[in-house]
Amino acid sequence: MWALAVGASALHCAYVDESRYVVEEMSDGSVRHLPIDPDGPDEAWRQRQRQVVDHLTDVLADGPMPWVFHYLAGRPDRALTHLARRVDASAFVIGTRRPGAGARMRDVMEGSVAFRLTHHQHRPVLVVPLEVVDWKTTLGR
């Protein structure tokens, strides 16, 4: 685990909600946020936050170090850069999108979060695939 290797005191995990915008940035890296659509449901983010925390609890429960979850808002690259500055992160570990034409098209149109991070700040970015591609199967061998 990267965090252990660099001597971090905690693993900082984040989810960035692009349907919300930042009202205030706190010194600990957290943010106060509001929905972009004022007529939309304002509580959906709380359900998403619970889902992510439950998943992290399952995955990291027996991990070797404590972890902290941050629910962020706005543009992912900017939100993650703000958090990294506040917690003095040594690097970013970013998951890729699920494979498929839709994800590739979105990357072409918007650019990936990992790509934007590598071009706009000084921390290393480690990109981790969400699924392993078996090239032998893909190529029909």
N, CA, C and O atoms as CSV, one atom per row, in Angstrom:
chain,resi,resn,atom,element,x,y,z
A,1,MET,N,N,0.844,-1.177,0.000
A,1,MET,CA,C,0.000,0.000,0.000
A,1,MET,C,C,0.890,1.242,0.000
A,1,MET,O,O,1.813,1.357,0.806
A,2,TRP,N,N,0.604,2.158,-0.905
A,2,TRP,CA,C,1.401,3.365,-1.071
A,2,TRP,C,C,1.496,4.161,0.227
A,2,TRP,O,O,2.579,4.611,0.600
A,3,ALA,N,N,0.377,4.338,0.912
A,3,ALA,CA,C,0.352,5.160,2.127
A,3,ALA,C,C,1.322,4.624,3.185
A,3,ALA,O,O,2.001,5.403,3.854
A,4,LEU,N,N,1.386,3.331,3.332
A,4,LEU,CA,C,2.335,2.747,4.282
A,4,LEU,C,C,3.767,2.980,3.841
A,4,LEU,O,O,4.627,3.316,4.655
A,5,ALA,N,N,4.022,2.801,2.557
A,5,ALA,CA,C,5.378,2.930,2.023
A,5,ALA,C,C,5.948,4.328,2.230
A,5,ALA,O,O,7.153,4.483,2.432
A,6,VAL,N,N,5.097,5.338,2.182
A,6,VAL,CA,C,5.586,6.714,2.332
A,6,VAL,C,C,5.437,7.236,3.753
A,6,VAL,O,O,5.736,8.397,4.031
A,7,GLY,N,N,4.969,6.362,4.663
A,7,GLY,CA,C,4.869,6.746,6.070
A,7,GLY,C,C,3.705,7.666,6.399
A,7,GLY,O,O,3.784,8.453,7.342
A,8,ALA,N,N,2.635,7.575,5.638
A,8,ALA,CA,C,1.464,8.418,5.903
A,8,ALA,C,C,0.786,7.997,7.197
A,8,ALA,O,O,0.847,6.832,7.590
A,9,SER,N,N,0.147,8.945,7.850
A,9,SER,CA,C,-0.559,8.636,9.093
A,9,SER,C,C,-1.955,8.078,8.816
A,9,SER,O,O,-2.541,7.422,9.678
A,10,ALA,N,N,-2.493,8.334,7.613
A,10,ALA,CA,C,-3.824,7.845,7.242
A,10,ALA,C,C,-3.946,7.807,5.728
A,10,ALA,O,O,-3.227,8.499,5.007
A,11,LEU,N,N,-4.872,6.984,5.270
A,11,LEU,CA,C,-5.210,6.912,3.857
A,11,LEU,C,C,-6.417,7.818,3.641
A,11,LEU,O,O,-7.448,7.635,4.288
A,12,HIS,N,N,-6.303,8.783,2.749
A,12,HIS,CA,C,-7.401,9.709,2.468
A,12,HIS,C,C,-8.114,9.267,1.199
A,12,HIS,O,O,-7.518,9.237,0.122
A,13,CYS,N,N,-9.392,8.923,1.330
A,13,CYS,CA,C,-10.215,8.481,0.210
A,13,CYS,C,C,-11.217,9.587,-0.103
A,13,CYS,O,O,-11.728,10.246,0.803
A,14,ALA,N,N,-11.495,9.787,-1.391
A,14,ALA,CA,C,-12.400,10.876,-1.755
A,14,ALA,C,C,-13.344,10.465,-2.874
A,14,ALA,O,O,-13.016,9.638,-3.724
A,15,TYR,N,N,-14.513,11.062,-2.844
A,15,TYR,CA,C,-15.496,10.956,-3.920
A,15,TYR,C,C,-15.864,12.384,-4.279
A,15,TYR,O,O,-16.161,13.193,-3.400
A,16,VAL,N,N,-15.847,12.700,-5.577
A,16,VAL,CA,C,-16.180,14.055,-6.016
A,16,VAL,C,C,-17.517,14.023,-6.744
A,16,VAL,O,O,-17.678,13.326,-7.746
A,17,ASP,N,N,-18.461,14.779,-6.232
A,17,ASP,CA,C,-19.808,14.867,-6.794
A,17,ASP,C,C,-19.858,16.065,-7.735
A,17,ASP,O,O,-19.842,17.215,-7.297
A,18,GLU,N,N,-19.920,15.780,-9.037
A,18,GLU,CA,C,-19.927,16.851,-10.031
A,18,GLU,C,C,-21.278,17.551,-10.152
A,18,GLU,O,O,-21.389,18.562,-10.846
A,19,SER,N,N,-22.299,17.027,-9.489
A,19,SER,CA,C,-23.617,17.670,-9.541
A,19,SER,C,C,-23.773,18.713,-8.444
A,19,SER,O,O,-24.847,19.290,-8.276
A,20,ARG,N,N,-22.703,18.951,-7.701
A,20,ARG,CA,C,-22.726,19.934,-6.615
A,20,ARG,C,C,-21.562,20.908,-6.799
A,20,ARG,O,O,-20.592,20.606,-7.495
A,21,TYR,N,N,-21.669,22.070,-6.173
A,21,TYR,CA,C,-20.583,23.045,-6.255
A,21,TYR,C,C,-20.125,23.433,-4.858
A,21,TYR,O,O,-20.879,23.328,-3.891
A,22,VAL,N,N,-18.890,23.880,-4.767
A,22,VAL,CA,C,-18.277,24.218,-3.483
A,22,VAL,C,C,-18.721,25.610,-3.048
A,22,VAL,O,O,-18.662,26.570,-3.816
A,23,VAL,N,N,-19.163,25.693,-1.801
A,23,VAL,CA,C,-19.531,26.967,-1.192
A,23,VAL,C,C,-18.370,27.463,-0.327
A,23,VAL,O,O,-18.069,28.656,-0.282
A,24,GLU,N,N,-17.731,26.516,0.354
A,24,GLU,CA,C,-16.632,26.881,1.252
A,24,GLU,C,C,-15.652,25.724,1.355
A,24,GLU,O,O,-16.058,24.570,1.499
A,25,GLU,N,N,-14.359,26.032,1.282
A,25,GLU,CA,C,-13.308,25.030,1.452
A,25,GLU,C,C,-12.768,25.140,2.871
A,25,GLU,O,O,-12.408,26.229,3.319
A,26,MET,N,N,-12.712,24.018,3.575
A,26,MET,CA,C,-12.250,23.999,4.959
A,26,MET,C,C,-10.755,23.664,5.011
A,26,MET,O,O,-10.196,23.118,4.060
A,27,SER,N,N,-10.128,23.996,6.123
A,27,SER,CA,C,-8.690,23.779,6.261
A,27,SER,C,C,-8.308,22.306,6.315
A,27,SER,O,O,-7.151,21.966,6.067
A,28,ASP,N,N,-9.266,21.413,6.636
A,28,ASP,CA,C,-8.967,19.974,6.690
A,28,ASP,C,C,-9.173,19.275,5.349
A,28,ASP,O,O,-9.020,18.057,5.256
A,29,GLY,N,N,-9.522,20.037,4.305
A,29,GLY,CA,C,-9.738,19.465,2.982
A,29,GLY,C,C,-11.196,19.208,2.662
A,29,GLY,O,O,-11.532,18.962,1.504
A,30,SER,N,N,-12.073,19.259,3.655
A,30,SER,CA,C,-13.496,19.057,3.406
A,30,SER,C,C,-14.098,20.329,2.818
A,30,SER,O,O,-13.478,21.392,2.835
A,31,VAL,N,N,-15.309,20.202,2.301
A,31,VAL,CA,C,-15.980,21.347,1.689
A,31,VAL,C,C,-17.447,21.397,2.115
A,31,VAL,O,O,-18.060,20.375,2.425
A,32,ARG,N,N,-17.982,22.596,2.120
A,32,ARG,CA,C,-19.428,22.773,2.243
A,32,ARG,C,C,-19.925,22.963,0.827
A,32,ARG,O,O,-19.339,23.736,0.070
A,33,HIS,N,N,-21.004,22.271,0.446
A,33,HIS,CA,C,-21.421,22.266,-0.951
A,33,HIS,C,C,-22.933,22.333,-1.080
A,33,HIS,O,O,-23.676,22.037,-0.145
A,34,LEU,N,N,-23.364,22.733,-2.271
A,34,LEU,CA,C,-24.783,22.835,-2.608
A,34,LEU,C,C,-25.009,22.242,-3.994
A,34,LEU,O,O,-24.071,22.129,-4.785
A,35,PRO,N,N,-26.263,21.858,-4.292
A,35,PRO,CA,C,-26.539,21.295,-5.626
A,35,PRO,C,C,-26.488,22.373,-6.706
A,35,PRO,O,O,-26.872,23.519,-6.474
A,36,ILE,N,N,-26.009,21.989,-7.885
A,36,ILE,CA,C,-26.012,22.909,-9.021
A,36,ILE,C,C,-27.448,23.224,-9.416
A,36,ILE,O,O,-27.778,24.368,-9.727
A,37,ASP,N,N,-28.296,22.208,-9.403
A,37,ASP,CA,C,-29.717,22.380,-9.730
A,37,ASP,C,C,-30.483,22.661,-8.441
A,37,ASP,O,O,-30.707,21.740,-7.656
A,38,PRO,N,N,-30.890,23.902,-8.202
A,38,PRO,CA,C,-31.579,24.219,-6.949
A,38,PRO,C,C,-32.942,23.554,-6.812
A,38,PRO,O,O,-33.485,23.480,-5.710
A,39,ASP,N,N,-33.502,23.068,-7.922
A,39,ASP,CA,C,-34.801,22.409,-7.878
A,39,ASP,C,C,-34.681,20.885,-7.741
A,39,ASP,O,O,-35.687,20.199,-7.562
A,40,GLY,N,N,-33.479,20.367,-7.823
A,40,GLY,CA,C,-33.266,18.928,-7.727
A,40,GLY,C,C,-33.263,18.467,-6.279
A,40,GLY,O,O,-33.240,19.287,-5.362
A,41,PRO,N,N,-33.285,17.157,-6.073
A,41,PRO,CA,C,-33.267,16.629,-4.705
A,41,PRO,C,C,-31.933,16.941,-4.024
A,41,PRO,O,O,-30.871,16.698,-4.597
A,42,ASP,N,N,-31.986,17.473,-2.818
A,42,ASP,CA,C,-30.762,17.871,-2.127
A,42,ASP,C,C,-30.194,16.763,-1.244
A,42,ASP,O,O,-29.058,16.871,-0.783
A,43,GLU,N,N,-30.941,15.728,-1.007
A,43,GLU,CA,C,-30.489,14.689,-0.094
A,43,GLU,C,C,-29.867,13.475,-0.788
A,43,GLU,O,O,-29.356,12.586,-0.107
A,44,ALA,N,N,-29.895,13.414,-2.115
A,44,ALA,CA,C,-29.344,12.255,-2.830
A,44,ALA,C,C,-27.859,12.072,-2.527
A,44,ALA,O,O,-27.367,10.944,-2.511
A,45,TRP,N,N,-27.150,13.156,-2.290
A,45,TRP,CA,C,-25.721,13.052,-2.016
A,45,TRP,C,C,-25.460,12.298,-0.712
A,45,TRP,O,O,-24.455,11.596,-0.600
A,46,ARG,N,N,-26.340,12.431,0.262
A,46,ARG,CA,C,-26.143,11.723,1.537
A,46,ARG,C,C,-26.219,10.200,1.340
A,46,ARG,O,O,-25.462,9.451,1.958
A,47,GLN,N,N,-27.125,9.756,0.485
A,47,GLN,CA,C,-27.238,8.333,0.180
A,47,GLN,C,C,-25.972,7.851,-0.520
A,47,GLN,O,O,-25.442,6.791,-0.188
A,48,ARG,N,N,-25.483,8.634,-1.494
A,48,ARG,CA,C,-24.255,8.266,-2.207
A,48,ARG,C,C,-23.077,8.209,-1.240
A,48,ARG,O,O,-22.240,7.311,-1.328
A,49,GLN,N,N,-23.014,9.159,-0.327
A,49,GLN,CA,C,-21.942,9.175,0.667
A,49,GLN,C,C,-21.987,7.906,1.522
A,49,GLN,O,O,-20.948,7.294,1.769
A,50,ARG,N,N,-23.167,7.509,1.972
A,50,ARG,CA,C,-23.309,6.280,2.764
A,50,ARG,C,C,-22.859,5.051,1.970
A,50,ARG,O,O,-22.195,4.164,2.506
A,51,GLN,N,N,-23.232,5.009,0.673
A,51,GLN,CA,C,-22.835,3.876,-0.165
A,51,GLN,C,C,-21.312,3.781,-0.272
A,51,GLN,O,O,-20.740,2.699,-0.141
A,52,VAL,N,N,-20.670,4.908,-0.510
A,52,VAL,CA,C,-19.212,4.909,-0.659
A,52,VAL,C,C,-18.543,4.537,0.666
A,52,VAL,O,O,-17.606,3.737,0.680
A,53,VAL,N,N,-19.007,5.101,1.766
A,53,VAL,CA,C,-18.421,4.786,3.072
A,53,VAL,C,C,-18.617,3.304,3.408
A,53,VAL,O,O,-17.703,2.661,3.924
A,54,ASP,N,N,-19.798,2.765,3.120
A,54,ASP,CA,C,-20.032,1.341,3.369
A,54,ASP,C,C,-19.077,0.476,2.555
A,54,ASP,O,O,-18.530,-0.503,3.064
A,55,HIS,N,N,-18.879,0.839,1.288
A,55,HIS,CA,C,-17.950,0.090,0.438
A,55,HIS,C,C,-16.522,0.185,0.975
A,55,HIS,O,O,-15.821,-0.824,1.060
A,56,LEU,N,N,-16.098,1.375,1.333
A,56,LEU,CA,C,-14.744,1.544,1.867
A,56,LEU,C,C,-14.568,0.773,3.172
A,56,LEU,O,O,-13.511,0.191,3.415
A,57,THR,N,N,-15.587,0.769,3.998
A,57,THR,CA,C,-15.525,0.031,5.255
A,57,THR,C,C,-15.326,-1.455,4.986
A,57,THR,O,O,-14.532,-2.109,5.661
A,58,ASP,N,N,-16.044,-1.988,4.001
A,58,ASP,CA,C,-15.881,-3.399,3.637
A,58,ASP,C,C,-14.472,-3.685,3.119
A,58,ASP,O,O,-13.853,-4.679,3.500
A,59,VAL,N,N,-13.975,-2.816,2.257
A,59,VAL,CA,C,-12.682,-3.040,1.601
A,59,VAL,C,C,-11.496,-2.770,2.538
A,59,VAL,O,O,-10.495,-3.485,2.494
A,60,LEU,N,N,-11.610,-1.748,3.377
A,60,LEU,CA,C,-10.468,-1.315,4.184
A,60,LEU,C,C,-10.550,-1.705,5.656
A,60,LEU,O,O,-9.678,-1.335,6.442
A,61,ALA,N,N,-11.590,-2.449,6.038
A,61,ALA,CA,C,-11.819,-2.770,7.457
A,61,ALA,C,C,-10.615,-3.422,8.127
A,61,ALA,O,O,-10.275,-3.070,9.257
A,62,ASP,N,N,-9.974,-4.351,7.460
A,62,ASP,CA,C,-8.837,-5.050,8.061
A,62,ASP,C,C,-7.503,-4.492,7.589
A,62,ASP,O,O,-6.467,-5.145,7.711
A,63,GLY,N,N,-7.539,-3.287,7.053
A,63,GLY,CA,C,-6.325,-2.668,6.518
A,63,GLY,C,C,-5.337,-2.301,7.607
A,63,GLY,O,O,-5.692,-2.229,8.784
A,64,PRO,N,N,-4.105,-2.072,7.214
A,64,PRO,CA,C,-3.038,-1.812,8.180
A,64,PRO,C,C,-2.979,-0.375,8.707
A,64,PRO,O,O,-2.147,-0.063,9.558
A,65,MET,N,N,-3.851,0.493,8.209
A,65,MET,CA,C,-3.787,1.879,8.683
A,65,MET,C,C,-5.170,2.513,8.692
A,65,MET,O,O,-6.074,2.040,8.003
A,66,PRO,N,N,-5.342,3.577,9.465
A,66,PRO,CA,C,-6.640,4.258,9.488
A,66,PRO,C,C,-6.897,4.976,8.166
A,66,PRO,O,O,-5.967,5.313,7.433
A,67,TRP,N,N,-8.175,5.202,7.879
A,67,TRP,CA,C,-8.539,5.915,6.657
A,67,TRP,C,C,-9.580,6.982,6.973
A,67,TRP,O,O,-10.307,6.904,7.963
A,68,VAL,N,N,-9.624,7.974,6.100
A,68,VAL,CA,C,-10.542,9.099,6.238
A,68,VAL,C,C,-11.249,9.263,4.901
A,68,VAL,O,O,-10.621,9.172,3.846
A,69,PHE,N,N,-12.557,9.505,4.943
A,69,PHE,CA,C,-13.314,9.711,3.712
A,69,PHE,C,C,-13.678,11.185,3.583
A,69,PHE,O,O,-14.059,11.836,4.556
A,70,HIS,N,N,-13.551,11.701,2.352
A,70,HIS,CA,C,-13.892,13.092,2.045
A,70,HIS,C,C,-14.898,13.110,0.900
A,70,HIS,O,O,-14.623,12.597,-0.184
A,71,TYR,N,N,-16.061,13.700,1.144
A,71,TYR,CA,C,-17.064,13.881,0.088
A,71,TYR,C,C,-16.857,15.283,-0.451
A,71,TYR,O,O,-17.073,16.265,0.259
A,72,LEU,N,N,-16.435,15.380,-1.712
A,72,LEU,CA,C,-16.072,16.653,-2.312
A,72,LEU,C,C,-17.069,17.021,-3.405
A,72,LEU,O,O,-17.946,16.230,-3.752
A,73,ALA,N,N,-16.927,18.223,-3.940
A,73,ALA,CA,C,-17.853,18.703,-4.964
A,73,ALA,C,C,-17.101,19.476,-6.028
A,73,ALA,O,O,-15.999,19.973,-5.796
A,74,GLY,N,N,-17.723,19.570,-7.216
A,74,GLY,CA,C,-17.158,20.370,-8.295
A,74,GLY,C,C,-16.373,19.552,-9.285
A,74,GLY,O,O,-16.645,18.369,-9.491
A,75,ARG,N,N,-15.377,20.200,-9.909
A,75,ARG,CA,C,-14.512,19.513,-10.871
A,75,ARG,C,C,-13.578,18.572,-10.134
A,75,ARG,O,O,-12.876,19.002,-9.220
A,76,PRO,N,N,-13.550,17.296,-10.506
A,76,PRO,CA,C,-12.736,16.327,-9.765
A,76,PRO,C,C,-11.262,16.702,-9.633
A,76,PRO,O,O,-10.698,16.582,-8.545
A,77,ASP,N,N,-10.630,17.151,-10.708
A,77,ASP,CA,C,-9.205,17.474,-10.609
A,77,ASP,C,C,-8.961,18.616,-9.631
A,77,ASP,O,O,-8.008,18.568,-8.854
A,78,ARG,N,N,-9.791,19.623,-9.656
A,78,ARG,CA,C,-9.619,20.751,-8.730
A,78,ARG,C,C,-9.920,20.352,-7.289
A,78,ARG,O,O,-9.198,20.736,-6.369
A,79,ALA,N,N,-10.991,19.578,-7.097
A,79,ALA,CA,C,-11.357,19.143,-5.749
A,79,ALA,C,C,-10.269,18.257,-5.146
A,79,ALA,O,O,-9.914,18.418,-3.978
A,80,LEU,N,N,-9.742,17.325,-5.933
A,80,LEU,CA,C,-8.708,16.427,-5.435
A,80,LEU,C,C,-7.402,17.167,-5.170
A,80,LEU,O,O,-6.697,16.856,-4.210
A,81,THR,N,N,-7.077,18.136,-6.007
A,81,THR,CA,C,-5.870,18.935,-5.785
A,81,THR,C,C,-5.996,19.740,-4.496
A,81,THR,O,O,-5.039,19.826,-3.726
A,82,HIS,N,N,-7.164,20.329,-4.250
A,82,HIS,CA,C,-7.399,21.069,-3.000
A,82,HIS,C,C,-7.209,20.140,-1.797
A,82,HIS,O,O,-6.519,20.488,-0.839
A,83,LEU,N,N,-7.824,18.966,-1.854
A,83,LEU,CA,C,-7.692,18.018,-0.744
A,83,LEU,C,C,-6.234,17.621,-0.548
A,83,LEU,O,O,-5.750,17.591,0.583
A,84,ALA,N,N,-5.538,17.320,-1.624
A,84,ALA,CA,C,-4.135,16.895,-1.528
A,84,ALA,C,C,-3.271,17.967,-0.871
A,84,ALA,O,O,-2.381,17.650,-0.082
A,85,ARG,N,N,-3.528,19.216,-1.188
A,85,ARG,CA,C,-2.781,20.312,-0.549
A,85,ARG,C,C,-3.070,20.355,0.948
A,85,ARG,O,O,-2.158,20.502,1.761
A,86,ARG,N,N,-4.330,20.226,1.299
A,86,ARG,CA,C,-4.730,20.336,2.706
A,86,ARG,C,C,-4.190,19.200,3.570
A,86,ARG,O,O,-3.826,19.422,4.725
A,87,VAL,N,N,-4.135,17.992,3.025
A,87,VAL,CA,C,-3.672,16.843,3.818
A,87,VAL,C,C,-2.214,16.510,3.525
A,87,VAL,O,O,-1.678,15.544,4.067
A,88,ASP,N,N,-1.573,17.300,2.675
A,88,ASP,CA,C,-0.183,17.099,2.270
A,88,ASP,C,C,0.037,15.689,1.724
A,88,ASP,O,O,0.942,14.972,2.151
A,89,ALA,N,N,-0.809,15.315,0.773
A,89,ALA,CA,C,-0.734,13.979,0.161
A,89,ALA,C,C,0.563,13.822,-0.627
A,89,ALA,O,O,1.067,14.775,-1.222
A,90,SER,N,N,1.090,12.607,-0.617
A,90,SER,CA,C,2.318,12.357,-1.375
A,90,SER,C,C,2.031,11.981,-2.819
A,90,SER,O,O,2.897,12.122,-3.682
A,91,ALA,N,N,0.804,11.499,-3.092
A,91,ALA,CA,C,0.451,11.061,-4.444
A,91,ALA,C,C,-1.056,10.886,-4.548
A,91,ALA,O,O,-1.775,10.899,-3.550
A,92,PHE,N,N,-1.512,10.721,-5.788
A,92,PHE,CA,C,-2.901,10.378,-6.068
A,92,PHE,C,C,-2.932,8.945,-6.574
A,92,PHE,O,O,-2.077,8.549,-7.366
A,93,VAL,N,N,-3.900,8.171,-6.131
A,93,VAL,CA,C,-4.164,6.850,-6.690
A,93,VAL,C,C,-5.580,6.930,-7.231
A,93,VAL,O,O,-6.537,7.077,-6.471
A,94,ILE,N,N,-5.710,6.832,-8.550
A,94,ILE,CA,C,-6.982,7.042,-9.239
A,94,ILE,C,C,-7.396,5.765,-9.957
A,94,ILE,O,O,-6.580,5.134,-10.629
A,95,GLY,N,N,-8.662,5.383,-9.815
A,95,GLY,CA,C,-9.183,4.246,-10.557
A,95,GLY,C,C,-9.620,4.677,-11.944
A,95,GLY,O,O,-10.049,5.814,-12.143
A,96,THR,N,N,-9.510,3.768,-12.901
A,96,THR,CA,C,-9.971,4.058,-14.259
A,96,THR,C,C,-11.479,3.875,-14.339
A,96,THR,O,O,-12.103,3.363,-13.410
A,97,ARG,N,N,-12.050,4.291,-15.443
A,97,ARG,CA,C,-13.472,4.029,-15.677
A,97,ARG,C,C,-13.641,2.592,-16.138
A,97,ARG,O,O,-12.692,1.951,-16.588
A,98,ARG,N,N,-14.843,2.109,-16.020
A,98,ARG,CA,C,-15.148,0.777,-16.537
A,98,ARG,C,C,-14.928,0.807,-18.048
A,98,ARG,O,O,-15.208,1.818,-18.691
A,99,PRO,N,N,-14.428,-0.292,-18.621
A,99,PRO,CA,C,-14.184,-0.302,-20.069
A,99,PRO,C,C,-15.485,-0.155,-20.863
A,99,PRO,O,O,-16.567,-0.508,-20.395
A,100,GLY,N,N,-15.344,0.369,-22.059
A,100,GLY,CA,C,-16.509,0.488,-22.940
A,100,GLY,C,C,-16.437,1.744,-23.772
A,100,GLY,O,O,-15.679,2.668,-23.478
A,101,ALA,N,N,-17.240,1.761,-24.814
A,101,ALA,CA,C,-17.248,2.890,-25.748
A,101,ALA,C,C,-17.682,4.177,-25.067
A,101,ALA,O,O,-17.155,5.247,-25.371
A,102,GLY,N,N,-18.633,4.086,-24.155
A,102,GLY,CA,C,-19.109,5.292,-23.458
A,102,GLY,C,C,-18.019,5.955,-22.649
A,102,GLY,O,O,-17.890,7.179,-22.669
A,103,ALA,N,N,-17.233,5.168,-21.938
A,103,ALA,CA,C,-16.137,5.706,-21.132
A,103,ALA,C,C,-15.063,6.312,-22.023
A,103,ALA,O,O,-14.514,7.369,-21.712
A,104,ARG,N,N,-14.761,5.632,-23.146
A,104,ARG,CA,C,-13.744,6.174,-24.067
A,104,ARG,C,C,-14.203,7.499,-24.659
A,104,ARG,O,O,-13.411,8.434,-24.774
A,105,MET,N,N,-15.483,7.587,-25.036
A,105,MET,CA,C,-16.004,8.824,-25.615
A,105,MET,C,C,-15.962,9.947,-24.577
A,105,MET,O,O,-15.613,11.081,-24.904
A,106,ARG,N,N,-16.312,9.638,-23.348
A,106,ARG,CA,C,-16.285,10.661,-22.302
A,106,ARG,C,C,-14.854,11.157,-22.083
A,106,ARG,O,O,-14.633,12.356,-21.915
A,107,ASP,N,N,-13.884,10.239,-22.086
A,107,ASP,CA,C,-12.482,10.642,-21.944
A,107,ASP,C,C,-12.044,11.547,-23.082
A,107,ASP,O,O,-11.325,12.521,-22.859
A,108,VAL,N,N,-12.475,11.233,-24.311
A,108,VAL,CA,C,-12.115,12.055,-25.470
A,108,VAL,C,C,-12.728,13.448,-25.338
A,108,VAL,O,O,-12.062,14.451,-25.595
A,109,MET,N,N,-13.988,13.506,-24.940
A,109,MET,CA,C,-14.688,14.787,-24.861
A,109,MET,C,C,-14.253,15.629,-23.656
A,109,MET,O,O,-14.045,16.835,-23.786
A,110,GLU,N,N,-14.116,15.004,-22.500
A,110,GLU,CA,C,-13.840,15.730,-21.271
A,110,GLU,C,C,-12.408,15.600,-20.787
A,110,GLU,O,O,-11.923,16.452,-20.043
A,111,GLY,N,N,-11.733,14.554,-21.198
A,111,GLY,CA,C,-10.421,14.252,-20.652
A,111,GLY,C,C,-10.581,13.491,-19.347
A,111,GLY,O,O,-11.578,13.664,-18.646
A,112,SER,N,N,-9.633,12.671,-19.022
A,112,SER,CA,C,-9.745,11.894,-17.790
A,112,SER,C,C,-9.257,12.717,-16.607
A,112,SER,O,O,-8.464,13.646,-16.760
A,113,VAL,N,N,-9.743,12.362,-15.434
A,113,VAL,CA,C,-9.312,13.031,-14.205
A,113,VAL,C,C,-7.809,12.838,-14.021
A,113,VAL,O,O,-7.092,13.781,-13.687
A,114,ALA,N,N,-7.341,11.618,-14.238
A,114,ALA,CA,C,-5.908,11.342,-14.081
A,114,ALA,C,C,-5.074,12.205,-15.016
A,114,ALA,O,O,-4.047,12.749,-14.609
A,115,PHE,N,N,-5.507,12.335,-16.262
A,115,PHE,CA,C,-4.776,13.163,-17.228
A,115,PHE,C,C,-4.721,14.620,-16.755
A,115,PHE,O,O,-3.659,15.242,-16.780
A,116,ARG,N,N,-5.853,15.156,-16.330
A,116,ARG,CA,C,-5.877,16.551,-15.863
A,116,ARG,C,C,-5.008,16.737,-14.631
A,116,ARG,O,O,-4.333,17.757,-14.494
A,117,LEU,N,N,-5.021,15.749,-13.724
A,117,LEU,CA,C,-4.178,15.852,-12.525
A,117,LEU,C,C,-2.701,15.877,-12.887
A,117,LEU,O,O,-1.939,16.666,-12.328
A,118,THR,N,N,-2.290,15.022,-13.817
A,118,THR,CA,C,-0.871,14.968,-14.171
A,118,THR,C,C,-0.379,16.252,-14.819
A,118,THR,O,O,0.821,16.530,-14.807
A,119,HIS,N,N,-1.279,17.030,-15.380
A,119,HIS,CA,C,-0.870,18.251,-16.064
A,119,HIS,C,C,-1.035,19.533,-15.247
A,119,HIS,O,O,-0.623,20.603,-15.695
A,120,HIS,N,N,-1.629,19.442,-14.058
A,120,HIS,CA,C,-1.929,20.672,-13.333
A,120,HIS,C,C,-1.458,20.700,-11.887
A,120,HIS,O,O,-1.840,21.601,-11.140
A,121,GLN,N,N,-0.648,19.748,-11.476
A,121,GLN,CA,C,-0.069,19.800,-10.137
A,121,GLN,C,C,1.171,18.919,-10.102
A,121,GLN,O,O,1.461,18.218,-11.071
A,122,HIS,N,N,1.910,18.950,-8.986
A,122,HIS,CA,C,3.226,18.309,-8.947
A,122,HIS,C,C,3.264,16.908,-8.330
A,122,HIS,O,O,4.324,16.282,-8.328
A,123,ARG,N,N,2.175,16.408,-7.822
A,123,ARG,CA,C,2.182,15.094,-7.176
A,123,ARG,C,C,2.110,13.969,-8.213
A,123,ARG,O,O,1.502,14.141,-9.269
A,124,PRO,N,N,2.726,12.821,-7.921
A,124,PRO,CA,C,2.605,11.679,-8.826
A,124,PRO,C,C,1.157,11.177,-8.875
A,124,PRO,O,O,0.415,11.295,-7.900
A,125,VAL,N,N,0.775,10.623,-10.013
A,125,VAL,CA,C,-0.565,10.069,-10.198
A,125,VAL,C,C,-0.413,8.609,-10.620
A,125,VAL,O,O,0.146,8.310,-11.675
A,126,LEU,N,N,-0.913,7.715,-9.786
A,126,LEU,CA,C,-0.900,6.286,-10.081
A,126,LEU,C,C,-2.303,5.906,-10.539
A,126,LEU,O,O,-3.265,6.065,-9.788
A,127,VAL,N,N,-2.425,5.404,-11.766
A,127,VAL,CA,C,-3.722,5.036,-12.327
A,127,VAL,C,C,-3.878,3.525,-12.227
A,127,VAL,O,O,-3.047,2.772,-12.735
A,128,VAL,N,N,-4.952,3.087,-11.565
A,128,VAL,CA,C,-5.198,1.674,-11.308
A,128,VAL,C,C,-6.423,1.226,-12.102
A,128,VAL,O,O,-7.491,1.823,-11.965
A,129,PRO,N,N,-6.292,0.186,-12.927
A,129,PRO,CA,C,-7.461,-0.289,-13.685
A,129,PRO,C,C,-8.504,-0.910,-12.755
A,129,PRO,O,O,-8.163,-1.602,-11.796
A,130,LEU,N,N,-9.782,-0.652,-13.054
A,130,LEU,CA,C,-10.862,-1.256,-12.270
A,130,LEU,C,C,-11.089,-2.703,-12.658
A,130,LEU,O,O,-11.545,-3.506,-11.844
A,131,GLU,N,N,-10.775,-3.037,-13.896
A,131,GLU,CA,C,-10.927,-4.405,-14.369
A,131,GLU,C,C,-9.677,-4.792,-15.159
A,131,GLU,O,O,-9.102,-3.973,-15.876
A,132,VAL,N,N,-9.275,-6.039,-15.015
A,132,VAL,CA,C,-8.133,-6.540,-15.763
A,132,VAL,C,C,-8.626,-6.997,-17.131
A,132,VAL,O,O,-9.626,-7.707,-17.235
A,133,VAL,N,N,-7.924,-6.588,-18.164
A,133,VAL,CA,C,-8.277,-6.988,-19.523
A,133,VAL,C,C,-7.412,-8.176,-19.908
A,133,VAL,O,O,-6.184,-8.097,-19.854
A,134,ASP,N,N,-8.040,-9.264,-20.294
A,134,ASP,CA,C,-7.315,-10.446,-20.768
A,134,ASP,C,C,-7.174,-10.300,-22.285
A,134,ASP,O,O,-8.115,-10.575,-23.030
A,135,TRP,N,N,-6.007,-9.869,-22.732
A,135,TRP,CA,C,-5.800,-9.589,-24.154
A,135,TRP,C,C,-5.923,-10.834,-25.007
A,135,TRP,O,O,-6.328,-10.742,-26.165
A,136,LYS,N,N,-5.588,-11.994,-24.470
A,136,LYS,CA,C,-5.735,-13.227,-25.248
A,136,LYS,C,C,-7.199,-13.474,-25.590
A,136,LYS,O,O,-7.523,-13.847,-26.718
A,137,THR,N,N,-8.080,-13.266,-24.620
A,137,THR,CA,C,-9.509,-13.434,-24.847
A,137,THR,C,C,-10.037,-12.353,-25.771
A,137,THR,O,O,-10.837,-12.630,-26.664
A,138,THR,N,N,-9.597,-11.138,-25.563
A,138,THR,CA,C,-10.053,-10.004,-26.371
A,138,THR,C,C,-9.669,-10.167,-27.829
A,138,THR,O,O,-10.445,-9.820,-28.720
A,139,LEU,N,N,-8.492,-10.685,-28.079
A,139,LEU,CA,C,-8.013,-10.837,-29.451
A,139,LEU,C,C,-8.479,-12.151,-30.089
A,139,LEU,O,O,-8.155,-12.426,-31.244
A,140,GLY,N,N,-9.230,-12.954,-29.346
A,140,GLY,CA,C,-9.776,-14.189,-29.896
A,140,GLY,C,C,-8.788,-15.338,-29.980
A,140,GLY,O,O,-8.958,-16.244,-30.796
A,141,ARG,N,N,-7.772,-15.312,-29.154
A,141,ARG,CA,C,-6.777,-16.401,-29.182
A,141,ARG,C,C,-7.112,-17.477,-28.220
A,141,ARG,O,O,-6.382,-18.462,-28.118
